[in-house]
Amino acid sequence: MTRSTLSHLECGKCGAIYDANQLINLCPACGKPLLVRYDLAKAAQTLTPAALAERPANLWRYEEVLPVVRNDARLMLGEGWTPLIWASSLGNEIGCPNTLIKDESLNPTGSFKARGLAMAVSRAYELGATEIAIPSAGNAAGAMSAYAAAAGLKAHVFMPADVPMPFRVECAQLGATVTLVDGLITDCGVKVREGAQKYGWFDVSTLKEPYRIEGKKTMGYELAEQLGWTLPDVIIYPTGGGTGLVGMWKAFDEMEQMGLIGSKRPRMVTVQSDGCAPMVRAFDQGNEFAEMWQGAKTVADGLRVPAAVGDFLILRALRESGGTALTVTDQEMLHYTRVMGAHTGIFPAPEGAATLAAQVHLLNRGWIRADETVVLFNTGTGLKYAHLWA
Ligand SMILES: *Cc1c(COP(=O)(O)O)cnc(C)c1O
């Protein structure tokens, strides 16, 4: 058995409580995402800075606050514990010396999606799923295919027909059944729901099952641990479905309850492409939920998400943190890929470059001060997008 202190599931909207010991998707009462709750008082007894220093360099080091209960259900391909890099040359170039990059491109399958899918697929496997399905415009499908292969589960992937070749080929070579759909990720989601109803596949879409966010929250734990149990002034995150941002926000709360950090929080910043910016629009309009974005178009496949089930959780985290939301253009992403690359040695995905473009805008506006500590998330490797510069 792991040291998991998994307790129950709680709806993020209506607060209804559910047994965690079952395969479950959205809240049966209100259709919103379910969040995982732990016995944090118990977790705090063993999840200490000293104990962590002895643990393996992967995300399973936070086992007390992860949902997987059986040791043999943990699917391990080297996920997590990515480097947090002081980007001083880049920081000096843009006039913000304390700029750091959390480089998620070193995860299995080259993106932070490995964290979420390691957890979701491990837990689905633990709870007896045999076939799993996902709609994805890119990296999520590759990560899901990898962990399904590790578990010996059948994987069904639905991707927009115009998805770049590397994403599609990766899934196929990892043994998944890939179906190309004429449309967007939301259309792929419809296909997954049909298959789930017809064939009993388990749907591991973003925030439609409770555990992906648990894998992604480990970015928040790692950030605090790597900064000596402090947090930066600002975190800039390229936001699609929002599990990364919502997960970190949840992690900070849990860490405070366990006494690992104090009450200071970073200002959370969402960056989206101006070709698909439902969260930025909803943030600017002061809305609780985001309207579907029509005609979504961007080279950043991870940001081509016209509607997010967790929209209210993203917007809540941005507002509670005193954060903000802004768009950048695809041209800026392509440009800042090279700026980041040439000043750091990291070849970022366009989504990662978007965080740097956003930082420059926010410095110019005076929203970020030159002496503040800023963490950029490079969420994936640029290699899968090499066609954009070819
Ligand atoms: C999926 C993805 C994102 C968006 O992440 P969310 O947690 O869904 O908001 C950002 N960058 C990359 C490279 C991605 O694959």
The ligand as an SDF file (V2000), in Angstrom:
LIG
                    3D

 15 15  0  0  0  0  0  0  0  0999 V2000
   -2.4630   20.9130  -22.7470 C   0  0  0  0  0  0  0  0  0  0  0  0
   -1.3920   21.8960  -22.8680 C   0  0  0  0  0  0  0  0  0  0  0  0
   -1.5170   23.1590  -22.2770 C   0  0  0  0  0  0  0  0  0  0  0  0
   -2.7780   23.6060  -21.5570 C   0  0  0  0  0  0  0  0  0  0  0  0
   -2.8370   23.0210  -20.2960 O   0  0  0  0  0  0  0  0  0  0  0  0
   -4.1670   22.9530  -19.4300 P   0  0  0  0  0  0  0  0  0  0  0  0
   -3.7490   22.3690  -18.1360 O   0  0  0  0  0  0  0  0  0  0  0  0
   -5.1240   22.0960  -20.1820 O   0  0  0  0  0  0  0  0  0  0  0  0
   -4.6750   24.3290  -19.2820 O   0  0  0  0  0  0  0  0  0  0  0  0
   -0.4410   24.0160  -22.3480 C   0  0  0  0  0  0  0  0  0  0  0  0
    0.6890   23.6670  -22.9920 N   0  0  0  0  0  0  0  0  0  0  0  0
    0.8490   22.4640  -23.5810 C   0  0  0  0  0  0  0  0  0  0  0  0
    2.1310   22.1700  -24.2830 C   0  0  0  0  0  0  0  0  0  0  0  0
   -0.1830   21.5280  -23.5300 C   0  0  0  0  0  0  0  0  0  0  0  0
   -0.0220   20.3410  -24.0990 O   0  0  0  0  0  0  0  0  0  0  0  0
  1  2  1  0
  2  3  1  0
  2 14  2  0
  3  4  1  0
  3 10  2  0
  4  5  1  0
  5  6  1  0
  6  7  2  0
  6  8  1  0
  6  9  1  0
 10 11  1  0
 11 12  2  0
 12 13  1  0
 12 14  1  0
 14 15  1  0
M  END
$$$$
